[in-house]
Amino acid sequence: MEVTSANFSEYLPFILNDISASCFVSLDFELSGVAFAPFIPTRPQTIQERYAQTKVAAEQYQILQVGLTLCHENVETASYSLKPYNMNLNPIPHHESDINRDWTSSSRAMGFLLKHGFSIDSLCQHGIQYLSRAEEQLALARVVERCQQTSRQTMDIKDDDHESLEFLAKVRTMITDWLAQGKDRVQWLNVPPPSEVQPLGSVREGLSSMEKWLVHQLITQEFPNLRSRNTSKFIQIDVADIECERIAQELKLNTKKAQLQKHIGFRWIAESLVGGNLEGLGAEMFNPVMRRIDNPSFEINRVADRVKQRLQENRPVLVGHNMFCDLLFFHACFLGPLPDTIEEFQTVMHELFPVVVDTKYLDTYDCGSINPTSSLTDLHAKLKDVNSPKIEIDPRFSKYKWRKVNHEAGYDSMISAMAFIKLAGQIQRGPLATPTQCTLRPNPRISDSLEKQAVKSEFSDLFNMDTETFPVVQTSHLVQIPKSLADTGCPKILLMANKGVLLPRLGSKFWGDYGNRLRVFGTVERMVRLGGNAAKAESHLLDID
């Protein structure tokens, strides 16, 4: 599915809902540049050296294209349904955000992308805009500063500038005389008065820009309890209403903040993946959902709240190929500055993504001292004849069903998802086992229920549609693992998982051996373990629980 700036707001609530219900999410990025060493190193790098090198690249270059494949598990049919999305990211922020982003690209990376059909024009014309957390905070600080800003510029009128000094003296006298009238004065003072016959300064009809500036500065510096406003030909002065000004300033600030929220763009998806703050995602953004439901029996606020609640409860497994580089770019592009050390990075990323799977590590697990070929294209070709577990592409997402689009992020994220499902099944079955065609006899009650749900909206599972009430969720029961892969204790599901027909249940030995390990060839350690110690060699790391 191709998502552009034109249809992003329409697809966003459906993407967020699918993420909240997915068993895993596969990511892939196309970048404007990567770490490049102009010479062949004489020794393997340490993982800290590689991290520092990649960190520089992640802070210099941008993510230009995102591939996002959402996977849903169907235990009844022992199958996995994939929904692949492809999204170009516009590196140019919206002008209202007042953010100037340096957009850097390397000739090697751009040459590679152009060779594979990438369009820079489409990127800038139709790409989805975004603001990182750091950029949003900077933009917000500027909004607050502007809303609260008062001119502090000092008038530097030279002694020989008699015209300006005379003008200021006349205005000062007018203001003083007006204030001296006390309760009998009119509500405001116009400078110059509409009936003024004699010229005030050098202008007979209206004030020049310079004269208006002088009046504003005089009010700011000598009459702080007064306020001045521009009109076409004169300045209007009145006594400040502090409470009205506070309300007006607050309204202006809230309006600017609301405008800024609309420019967060793709980062809403990034936040949904890491369990981030979605409070600024207004209920109105879920209007596309309501338009798809005939005679909805629930309000839009309830839909928005339930989706956001599930995103907090259900942190999906993150899957990708060669994830080390992608995770650095993800953090730098959407969240903020990267930590300085690999140890800090391991901790931070593990907090953001509790369960990560690198298919490059799965494919090269226990590969020996000679680095094998491990490209995603080669891995996909190697697994083409593996047909268990069963994988289906959602019929509404048919772009990649019959054609290959190598090095397009959406396609690569889809085949990464396929690789994970197939490799996990192979590992569960063992190296000598053959794929087991194991299916469960459908439960009529469950099958009927699924058919009824298919007739309803995709959002029907957010509510009990018979009673229109939310399911009760106790805070103590909230978990940060996908419920669809959690070990429920069902013997049939465990049997299918152990035979490689379903993905392993979380907490099983598979995740202890393969989860949260990123392959990094060319380094002494050869891998990074998120939440673990990166300073030891691979053979020692594998023994750490």
C-alpha positions as CSV (number, residue, x, y, z in Angstrom):
1,M,0.0,0.0,0.0
2,E,1.5,3.3,-1.1
3,V,0.9,6.1,1.5
4,T,1.5,9.7,0.5
5,S,1.0,13.1,2.0
6,A,-2.4,13.2,0.2
7,N,-3.8,10.1,1.9
8,F,-1.7,9.8,5.1
9,S,-4.4,11.3,7.4
10,E,-6.9,8.9,5.9
11,Y,-4.8,5.8,6.6
12,L,-3.2,6.8,9.9
13,P,-6.0,5.7,12.3
14,F,-6.2,2.3,10.5
15,I,-2.4,1.9,10.7
16,L,-2.4,2.7,14.4
17,N,-5.3,0.2,15.0
18,D,-3.4,-2.5,13.1
19,I,-0.2,-1.9,15.1
20,S,-2.1,-2.1,18.3
21,A,-3.5,-5.6,17.3
22,S,-0.4,-7.0,15.5
23,C,1.8,-9.8,16.7
24,F,4.9,-8.1,15.1
25,V,5.8,-5.2,13.0
26,S,8.5,-5.3,10.3
27,L,10.5,-2.1,9.5
28,D,12.9,-1.2,6.7
29,F,14.4,2.1,5.8
30,E,16.0,3.7,2.7
31,L,18.5,6.3,3.8
32,S,20.1,9.4,2.2
33,G,23.5,8.1,3.4
34,V,25.3,5.5,5.5
35,A,28.5,5.2,7.4
36,F,31.3,5.0,4.8
37,A,35.0,4.1,5.4
38,P,37.3,5.2,2.5
39,F,39.8,2.5,3.4
40,I,39.9,-1.1,4.4
41,P,40.5,-1.4,8.2
42,T,43.6,-3.4,9.2
43,R,41.7,-4.9,12.1
44,P,38.0,-5.4,13.1
45,Q,36.4,-2.5,14.8
46,T,35.1,-2.7,18.3
47,I,31.4,-2.4,18.6
48,Q,31.9,1.0,20.3
49,E,33.9,2.2,17.2
50,R,31.2,0.9,14.9
51,Y,28.5,2.5,17.0
52,A,30.3,5.9,17.0
53,Q,30.8,5.7,13.2
54,T,27.2,4.8,12.5
55,K,26.0,7.5,15.0
56,V,27.7,10.2,13.0
57,A,25.9,9.0,9.9
58,A,22.6,8.7,11.6
59,E,22.9,12.3,12.8
60,Q,24.0,13.6,9.4
61,Y,21.7,11.7,7.0
62,Q,17.9,11.1,6.9
63,I,15.4,8.4,6.5
64,L,13.9,8.9,3.0
65,Q,11.5,5.9,2.8
66,V,9.9,3.7,5.4
67,G,8.6,0.2,4.8
68,L,6.1,-1.0,7.4
69,T,4.6,-4.4,7.4
70,L,2.0,-5.3,10.0
71,C,1.5,-9.0,10.8
72,H,-1.6,-10.5,12.3
73,E,-1.8,-14.1,13.6
74,N,-4.8,-16.3,13.0
75,V,-4.6,-19.3,15.3
76,E,-7.7,-20.9,13.7
77,T,-6.1,-21.2,10.3
78,A,-2.5,-21.3,11.5
79,S,-1.6,-18.4,9.2
80,Y,-0.1,-15.0,9.2
81,S,-1.6,-12.1,7.3
82,L,0.7,-9.3,6.2
83,K,-0.1,-5.7,5.4
84,P,2.8,-3.9,3.8
85,Y,3.0,-0.1,3.6
86,N,5.5,2.0,1.6
87,M,5.9,5.6,2.6
88,N,8.3,8.3,1.4
89,L,9.3,10.8,4.1
90,N,9.6,14.4,3.0
91,P,12.8,15.8,4.5
92,I,11.4,19.4,4.3
93,P,9.3,20.3,7.4
94,H,6.1,22.3,7.0
95,H,6.9,26.0,7.0
96,E,4.5,26.6,9.8
97,S,6.7,24.6,12.2
98,D,9.5,27.1,11.8
99,I,12.1,24.3,11.7
100,N,15.0,24.5,9.4
101,R,16.4,21.0,8.9
102,D,19.7,20.3,7.2
103,W,19.1,17.7,4.5
104,T,22.2,15.8,3.6
105,S,22.8,13.0,1.1
106,S,25.8,11.0,0.0
107,S,26.4,10.5,-3.7
108,R,26.8,6.8,-3.2
109,A,23.5,6.3,-1.4
110,M,21.5,8.6,-3.8
111,G,23.1,6.9,-6.8
112,F,22.0,3.5,-5.5
113,L,18.5,4.7,-4.9
114,L,18.1,6.4,-8.3
115,K,19.4,3.2,-9.9
116,H,16.5,1.3,-8.3
117,G,13.8,3.8,-9.4
118,F,13.7,6.2,-6.5
119,S,12.2,9.6,-7.3
120,I,13.5,12.7,-5.5
121,D,10.7,14.7,-7.0
122,S,8.1,12.4,-5.7
123,L,9.8,12.5,-2.3
124,C,9.5,16.2,-2.0
125,Q,6.1,16.6,-3.7
126,H,4.2,13.7,-2.1
127,G,6.3,12.5,0.8
128,I,4.9,12.5,4.4
129,Q,6.3,15.3,6.6
130,Y,7.3,14.8,10.2
131,L,8.8,16.4,13.2
132,S,11.1,14.6,15.6
133,R,10.6,14.9,19.4
134,A,13.5,17.3,19.6
135,E,12.2,19.4,16.7
136,E,8.8,19.5,18.2
137,Q,10.2,20.8,21.5
138,L,12.2,23.4,19.6
139,A,9.2,24.5,17.6
140,L,7.1,24.7,20.7
141,A,9.7,26.8,22.5
142,R,9.7,29.2,19.6
143,V,5.9,29.4,19.7
144,V,5.8,30.1,23.4
145,E,8.6,32.7,23.0
146,R,6.7,34.5,20.2
147,C,3.4,34.5,22.2
148,Q,5.0,36.0,25.2
149,Q,7.4,38.2,23.4
150,T,7.5,41.9,24.2
151,S,9.9,44.3,22.4
152,R,13.0,44.9,24.5
153,Q,14.8,46.9,21.9
154,T,16.2,50.2,23.2
155,M,15.6,53.3,21.2
156,D,18.9,54.7,20.2
157,I,18.0,58.3,19.3
158,K,21.0,60.5,18.7
159,D,21.1,63.9,20.2
160,D,21.2,65.6,16.8
161,D,18.1,63.7,15.6
162,H,15.9,66.7,16.5
163,E,12.9,65.5,14.4
164,S,12.6,62.2,16.2
165,L,13.1,63.7,19.6
166,E,10.5,66.4,18.9
167,F,8.1,63.7,17.7
168,L,8.6,61.6,20.9
169,A,8.1,64.7,23.1
170,K,4.8,65.5,21.5
171,V,3.5,61.9,21.8
172,R,4.7,61.7,25.4
173,T,2.8,64.9,26.2
174,M,-0.3,63.6,24.6
175,I,-0.2,60.4,26.6
176,T,0.6,62.2,29.9
177,D,-2.3,64.6,29.4
178,W,-4.7,61.8,28.5
179,L,-3.8,59.8,31.6
180,A,-4.1,62.9,33.7
181,Q,-7.8,63.1,32.9
182,G,-8.4,60.0,35.1
183,K,-11.9,58.6,35.0
184,D,-13.1,61.4,32.7
185,R,-10.8,60.3,29.9
186,V,-12.0,58.5,26.8
187,Q,-11.3,54.7,26.6
188,W,-8.4,55.1,24.2
189,L,-6.0,57.6,22.7
190,N,-5.3,57.8,18.9
191,V,-1.9,59.1,17.9
192,P,-2.4,61.4,16.0
193,P,-6.0,62.2,16.8
194,P,-8.3,62.0,13.7
195,S,-9.2,65.7,14.1
196,E,-5.5,66.8,14.4
197,V,-4.9,69.7,11.9
198,Q,-1.4,70.4,12.7
199,P,1.1,67.8,11.5
200,L,2.5,65.5,14.2
201,G,6.1,65.1,13.2
202,S,6.7,65.2,9.4
203,V,3.6,63.5,8.3
204,R,0.3,65.4,7.9
205,E,-2.0,62.4,7.2
206,G,-1.0,59.3,9.2
207,L,2.3,58.0,10.6
208,S,5.3,56.6,8.8
209,S,6.6,53.2,9.7
210,M,9.4,54.8,11.6
211,E,7.0,57.0,13.6
212,K,4.9,54.0,14.4
213,W,7.9,52.1,15.7
214,L,8.9,55.1,17.9
215,V,5.4,55.2,19.4
216,H,5.5,51.4,20.2
217,Q,8.9,51.7,21.7
218,L,7.9,54.7,23.8
219,I,4.9,52.7,25.2
220,T,7.0,49.6,25.9
221,Q,9.7,51.5,27.7
222,E,8.0,54.3,29.5
223,F,4.3,53.2,29.9
224,P,4.3,49.5,30.6
225,N,0.7,49.6,31.8
226,L,-0.5,50.7,28.4
227,R,-0.8,48.8,25.1
228,S,-0.5,50.1,21.6
229,R,-2.0,48.7,18.4
230,N,-1.4,49.5,14.7
231,T,-4.1,50.8,12.4
232,S,-3.6,52.0,8.8
233,K,-2.9,55.7,9.7
234,F,-2.5,56.0,13.4
235,I,-1.6,54.1,16.7
236,Q,-4.3,53.4,19.2
237,I,-3.3,53.4,22.9
238,D,-5.4,52.1,25.8
239,V,-4.9,50.8,29.3
240,A,-3.8,47.1,29.4
241,D,-6.5,44.6,30.5
242,I,-4.2,42.0,32.1
243,E,-6.8,39.3,32.3
244,C,-8.1,39.7,28.7
245,E,-4.5,39.7,27.5
246,R,-3.8,36.5,29.4
247,I,-6.8,34.8,27.9
248,A,-6.0,36.0,24.4
249,Q,-2.4,34.9,24.8
250,E,-3.5,31.5,26.1
251,L,-5.9,31.1,23.1
252,K,-3.2,32.1,20.7
253,L,-0.7,29.7,22.2
254,N,-3.2,26.8,22.2
255,T,-4.1,27.5,18.5
256,K,-0.4,27.5,17.6
257,K,0.2,24.2,19.6
258,A,-2.8,22.6,17.8
259,Q,-1.3,23.6,14.4
260,L,2.1,22.2,15.5
261,Q,0.5,18.8,16.4
262,K,-0.8,18.5,12.8
263,H,2.8,18.7,11.5
264,I,4.1,15.8,13.6
265,G,3.1,13.5,10.7
266,F,4.8,10.2,10.5
267,R,6.2,10.4,14.0
268,W,2.8,9.4,15.3
269,I,3.5,6.0,13.9
270,A,7.0,6.0,15.4
271,E,5.5,6.9,18.8
272,S,2.9,4.1,18.5
273,L,5.7,1.6,18.1
274,V,7.6,2.7,21.2
275,G,4.7,3.2,23.5
276,G,5.2,7.0,23.3
277,N,2.9,9.9,24.2
278,L,-0.2,10.1,21.9
279,E,-2.1,12.6,23.9
280,G,-1.7,15.2,21.2
281,L,-3.4,12.9,18.7
282,G,-6.8,14.4,18.6
283,A,-10.0,12.4,18.3
284,E,-10.8,14.2,15.0
285,M,-7.9,12.3,13.4
286,F,-10.1,9.2,13.7
287,N,-12.8,10.7,11.5
288,P,-11.8,8.4,8.6
289,V,-12.8,5.5,10.9
290,M,-16.3,6.8,11.6
291,R,-16.9,7.4,7.9
292,R,-16.3,3.7,7.2
293,I,-18.8,2.5,9.8
294,D,-22.5,2.5,9.0
295,N,-24.6,4.0,11.8
296,P,-21.8,3.8,14.4
297,S,-23.1,3.1,17.9
298,F,-20.1,4.6,19.7
299,E,-18.5,8.1,19.7
300,I,-15.3,9.0,18.0
301,N,-13.7,9.9,21.4
302,R,-14.2,6.3,22.5
303,V,-12.6,4.9,19.3
304,A,-9.6,7.2,19.7
305,D,-9.1,6.5,23.4
306,R,-9.4,2.7,22.9
307,V,-6.8,2.6,20.1
308,K,-4.4,4.7,22.1
309,Q,-5.0,2.5,25.2
310,R,-4.2,-0.6,23.2
311,L,-1.0,0.9,21.8
312,Q,0.1,1.5,25.4
313,E,-0.8,-2.1,26.4
314,N,0.5,-3.9,23.3
315,R,4.1,-3.2,22.3
316,P,4.6,-5.4,19.2
317,V,7.8,-7.4,18.5
318,L,10.0,-5.4,16.1
319,V,11.4,-7.2,13.1
320,G,13.9,-6.2,10.5
321,H,17.0,-7.2,8.6
322,N,20.4,-5.7,9.7
323,M,18.6,-3.8,12.4
324,F,21.6,-2.2,14.1
325,C,21.9,0.6,11.6
326,D,18.1,1.1,11.3
327,L,17.6,1.4,15.0
328,L,20.2,4.2,15.2
329,F,18.5,6.1,12.3
330,F,15.1,5.5,13.9
331,H,16.2,7.2,17.1
332,A,18.1,10.0,15.5
333,C,15.3,10.8,13.0
334,F,12.2,10.6,15.2
335,L,13.2,10.8,18.8
336,G,16.3,12.9,19.3
337,P,20.1,12.8,19.9
338,L,21.7,9.4,20.3
339,P,23.6,8.5,23.5
340,D,27.4,8.6,23.3
341,T,28.1,5.0,24.2
342,I,26.9,1.6,22.9
343,E,26.0,0.6,26.5
344,E,23.6,3.5,26.8
345,F,22.2,2.8,23.4
346,Q,21.5,-0.8,24.3
347,T,19.6,0.3,27.4
348,V,17.6,3.0,25.6
349,M,16.6,0.8,22.7
350,H,15.6,-2.1,24.9
351,E,13.3,0.3,26.8
352,L,11.7,1.5,23.6
353,F,11.5,-2.0,21.9
354,P,11.3,-4.7,24.5
355,V,11.5,-7.5,21.9
356,V,13.5,-7.1,18.7
357,V,14.4,-9.7,16.0
358,D,17.1,-9.2,13.5
359,T,16.6,-11.7,10.6
360,K,20.3,-11.2,9.7
361,Y,21.2,-12.7,13.1
362,L,18.6,-15.5,12.8
363,D,20.1,-16.4,9.4
364,T,23.7,-16.3,10.5
365,Y,23.3,-17.7,14.0
366,D,26.4,-19.8,15.0
367,C,27.9,-19.2,11.6
368,G,31.5,-19.6,12.5
369,S,34.4,-17.2,12.0
370,I,33.9,-16.7,8.3
371,N,31.1,-14.2,7.6
372,P,28.5,-15.8,5.3
373,T,26.5,-14.0,2.6
374,S,23.6,-12.4,4.5
375,S,21.8,-10.0,2.2
376,L,18.0,-9.8,2.5
377,T,17.6,-10.6,-1.2
378,D,19.7,-13.8,-0.9
379,L,17.8,-14.8,2.3
380,H,14.4,-14.4,0.6
381,A,15.6,-16.5,-2.3
382,K,16.9,-19.2,0.0
383,L,13.6,-19.4,1.8
384,K,11.3,-19.4,-1.2
385,D,10.4,-23.1,-1.0
386,V,9.6,-23.0,2.7
387,N,5.9,-23.0,3.0
388,S,5.3,-23.3,6.7
389,P,4.0,-21.4,8.7
390,K,1.4,-20.3,6.2
391,I,1.7,-16.7,5.0
392,E,-0.9,-14.6,3.3
393,I,-0.8,-11.0,2.0
394,D,-4.0,-9.1,2.8
395,P,-5.9,-8.8,-0.6
396,R,-6.2,-5.1,-0.2
397,F,-2.3,-4.8,-0.1
398,S,-1.5,-6.5,-3.4
399,K,1.2,-4.2,-4.7
400,Y,4.0,-6.7,-4.0
401,K,2.0,-9.9,-4.4
402,W,3.1,-10.7,-7.9
403,R,6.2,-8.5,-8.5
404,K,9.5,-7.8,-6.8
405,V,10.6,-4.3,-6.0
406,N,13.9,-4.9,-4.4
407,H,15.3,-2.0,-2.4
408,E,11.9,-0.4,-2.0
409,A,11.3,-0.1,1.7
410,G,7.8,-1.5,1.7
411,Y,8.8,-4.6,-0.3
412,D,11.9,-5.2,1.8
413,S,9.9,-4.9,5.1
414,M,7.5,-7.5,3.7
415,I,10.1,-10.0,2.8
416,S,11.8,-9.4,6.1
417,A,8.5,-10.3,7.8
418,M,8.3,-13.5,5.6
419,A,11.9,-14.4,6.5
420,F,11.3,-14.1,10.2
421,I,8.2,-16.3,10.1
422,K,9.9,-19.0,8.0
423,L,13.2,-18.9,9.9
424,A,11.4,-19.1,13.2
425,G,9.4,-22.1,12.0
426,Q,12.6,-23.8,10.7
427,I,14.4,-23.2,14.0
428,Q,11.4,-24.7,16.0
429,R,11.3,-27.7,13.7
430,G,15.0,-28.3,13.9
431,P,17.6,-28.4,11.1
432,L,16.7,-31.9,9.9
433,A,12.9,-31.7,10.3
434,T,10.5,-31.2,7.4
435,P,7.8,-28.6,7.5
436,T,4.8,-30.0,9.4
437,Q,1.4,-29.4,7.9
438,C,-0.3,-29.1,11.2
439,T,-3.7,-27.5,11.4
440,L,-6.4,-27.4,14.1
441,R,-9.9,-28.5,13.3
442,P,-11.9,-25.3,13.3
443,N,-14.0,-24.6,16.3
444,P,-17.5,-23.8,15.0
445,R,-18.2,-21.2,17.6
446,I,-15.0,-19.4,16.9
447,S,-15.4,-19.7,13.1
448,D,-18.9,-18.3,13.3
449,S,-17.6,-15.4,15.5
450,L,-14.9,-14.7,13.0
451,E,-17.3,-14.6,10.1
452,K,-19.5,-12.1,12.0
453,Q,-16.6,-9.9,12.8
454,A,-15.6,-9.8,9.2
455,V,-18.9,-8.3,8.3
456,K,-18.3,-5.5,10.9
457,S,-15.8,-2.7,10.9
458,E,-12.1,-3.3,11.4
459,F,-12.6,-1.4,14.6
460,S,-15.4,-3.7,15.9
461,D,-12.9,-5.5,18.1
462,L,-12.3,-2.3,20.1
463,F,-15.6,-2.8,21.8
464,N,-18.1,-5.4,22.9
465,M,-20.5,-4.6,20.1
466,D,-23.4,-6.2,21.9
467,T,-23.2,-4.0,25.0
468,E,-21.1,-1.2,23.6
469,T,-18.8,-1.2,26.6
470,F,-15.0,-1.3,26.9
471,P,-13.5,-4.5,28.3
472,V,-12.2,-4.0,31.8
473,V,-8.4,-3.8,32.0
474,Q,-6.7,-3.8,35.3
475,T,-3.5,-1.8,35.5
476,S,-1.6,-4.7,37.0
477,H,-2.5,-6.8,34.1
478,L,-1.0,-4.5,31.5
479,V,1.9,-6.0,29.6
480,Q,4.4,-4.7,27.0
481,I,4.3,-7.8,24.9
482,P,1.9,-8.7,22.1
483,K,-1.0,-10.6,23.5
484,S,-1.2,-12.7,20.3
485,L,2.2,-14.2,21.0
486,A,1.9,-14.5,24.8
487,D,1.8,-18.0,26.2
488,T,-1.8,-18.5,27.2
489,G,-1.2,-22.1,28.3
490,C,-3.4,-23.5,25.5
491,P,-1.9,-27.0,24.7
492,K,-2.9,-26.9,21.1
493,I,-1.3,-23.5,20.5
494,L,1.9,-24.6,22.2
495,L,2.0,-27.8,20.2
496,M,1.7,-25.8,16.9
497,A,4.3,-23.4,18.0
498,N,6.7,-26.1,19.0
499,K,6.2,-27.8,15.6
500,G,7.0,-24.5,13.8
501,V,3.5,-24.0,12.5
502,L,2.9,-21.0,14.7
503,L,5.5,-18.5,15.9
504,P,7.1,-19.3,19.2
505,R,5.3,-18.0,22.2
506,L,7.0,-15.2,24.1
507,G,9.0,-16.5,27.1
508,S,10.1,-19.7,25.2
509,K,13.7,-20.7,24.6
510,F,13.6,-19.3,21.1
511,W,13.4,-15.7,22.4
512,G,16.2,-16.3,24.9
513,D,18.5,-17.5,22.1
514,Y,17.5,-15.2,19.3
515,G,15.6,-12.2,20.6
516,N,17.3,-8.7,21.1
517,R,20.4,-9.7,19.2
518,L,21.6,-7.6,16.3
519,R,24.2,-8.9,13.8
520,V,27.1,-6.5,13.3
521,F,29.8,-8.2,11.1
522,G,33.2,-6.6,10.8
523,T,33.4,-6.0,14.6
524,V,35.2,-8.0,17.3
525,E,32.0,-8.8,19.0
526,R,30.1,-9.5,15.8
527,M,26.8,-8.7,17.5
528,V,25.0,-6.4,19.9
529,R,22.5,-7.6,22.5
530,L,19.9,-5.0,23.5
531,G,19.7,-4.7,27.2
532,G,22.9,-6.7,27.6
533,N,26.7,-6.2,27.7
534,A,28.3,-5.4,24.3
535,A,31.8,-5.6,25.5
536,K,32.1,-9.4,25.3
537,A,32.6,-11.6,22.3
538,E,29.7,-13.4,20.7
539,S,30.4,-16.8,22.1
540,H,30.2,-15.5,25.7
541,L,27.1,-13.3,25.1
542,L,25.1,-16.3,23.9
543,D,25.3,-17.8,27.4
544,I,23.8,-14.8,29.1
545,D,20.1,-15.1,30.0
